[in-house]
Amino acid sequence: MRRSKYEKPAPRTGGGAKTSAMIASLAAPGQRTKAAPFGHALVELAETRPDIVGLSADLSKYTDLHIFAQAHPERFYQMGMAEQLLMSAAAGLAREGFTPFATTYAVFAARRAYDFICLAIAEENLDVKIACALPGLTTGYGPSHQATEDLAIFRGMPNLTIIDPCDAHETEQVVPAMAAHKGPVYLRLLRGNVPLVLDEYGYRFELGKAKTIRDGRDVLVIASGLMTMRALEVAEALRDDRVDVAVLHVPTIKPLDTATILHEAGRGGRLVVVAENHSVIGGLGEAVAGLLMRNGVMPGRGFRQIGLPDEFLDAGALPTLHDRYGISAAAMARSIRAWL
C-alpha cells in the first residue's frame, strides 16, 4: 500500500509518546498513522471553498488548525482564551455567509461555551463547524481536560449534528462532509498522529450512516470513535477463542442511523455490546438502549455497555487509564469473555 507524505508507523516503544505517557499516541505499537488529518483535509477543502475560515481559542497547535493557519493566514482568527467569544464570532461569520471551523478542546466547548453554542448557533441553525480535540479519555491530564460527558451534554441540543470518527482515514472524509452539511456540526476530533485502520476495509464515510465493518455470529459490537478500532482488535483476539465478533461502526451519534442499528441488533441470537469513549451515562450506549427498548428489539444474548464510569477519572499514563477504566482492547476482550 502506498504511503502518503503524512503517513508513518507509530513508534514501537513508549506507546507513541514524545513528551509524556499522559499525552501518548492512541496508535498501537507499529500501527500506521497519519499526521494532522483534520488540518490537512481542511486546507485541501479550502482551496476550492473561499467561504471556509478557521478560528481557535489559543489552541490551534493542539487541534491541528495551525496547518490551516499556515496555509491561509488571512482566513484564520485567533480568539484568545475565550471560548464564549470564539463561538459568538463563529456565529457572526456564519451569518455573513462564511463557513467557520471553530476549534478548541471538547471540555471547553461543552462546559464553558454551551449556552453560546445553543442560542447563537444551534437555535439559528447556522453553518458553524465545531471541531474539538481530547474527546473522552484521550488525555491523562485529569478531569479538567477529559471530556467524558460531552455527548451527554450535546445530544439534547436541537439542530446539532454530532460526529465521532474512528481514525485518520475517516477524519479526512468527515471534513468535506461537515462543510457540505447545512447546519451546525460538533466533531470529536482525534489530533496529531492519528491511527489508520478503516482504509484496510474499503470504508467510506456517509453522514448519518452506520456501517458494518465486519460480520460475526456470536457478538455484535456497536462502536464509535476510537472504540471502533479497539473493537476490531478485540474481534481478532477473540477469534482464537472461537468467538465470532461483528463490528458495527456508528460515526454519526446524532442523527442516529436507527434503521441499521435495529436491523443488526435484532439479527440472530447475538450478544449486543455498545462500546464508546464516553461516560456510560448519556452517550451512544444509552441512545442505543433506548432505541432498542422503544422498538421492542431484544438481543438474543443480552445487552451490555463498555464505556467510562460515572465518575471523575484519574490523571496518569493514558494506556494505564484505558486499561483501568475498561476501554483498552485487552479490557474489552476480558469483559466480553466474561459476559459470554
Salt bridges, closest charged atoms under 4 A:
GLU7 OE2 - ARG3 NE 3.75
GLU7 OE2 - ARG32 NH1 3.12
GLU47 OE2 - HIS72 NE2 3.44
ASP51 OD2 - ARG49 NH2 2.74
GLU83 OE1 - ARG112 NH1 3.52
GLU124 OE1 - ARG95 NH2 3.11
ASP127 OD1 - LYS129 NZ 3.67
ASP127 OD2 - LYS182 NZ 3.76
GLU149 OE2 - ARG111 NE 3.03
ASP150 OD2 - ARG188 NE 2.93
ASP164 OD2 - ARG188 NH1 3.24
GLU170 OE1 - HIS249 NE2 2.75
GLU172 OE2 - LYS34 NZ 2.95
ASP199 OD1 - ARG32 NH2 3.02
GLU200 OE2 - ARG32 NH2 3.01
GLU206 OE2 - LYS211 NZ 2.87
ASP215 OD1 - ARG267 NH2 2.87
ASP215 OD1 - ARG270 NH1 3.42
ASP218 OD1 - ARG217 NE 3.86
GLU236 OE2 - ARG214 NH1 2.78
GLU236 OE1 - ARG239 NH2 2.67
ASP241 OD2 - ARG337 NE 2.50
ASP244 OD2 - ARG217 NH1 3.19
GLU264 OE1 - ARG267 NH2 3.03
GLU264 OE1 - ARG270 NH2 3.20
GLU276 OE1 - HIS278 ND1 3.95
ASP314 OD2 - ARG324 NH1 2.69
ASP323 OD1 - ARG334 NH2 3.19
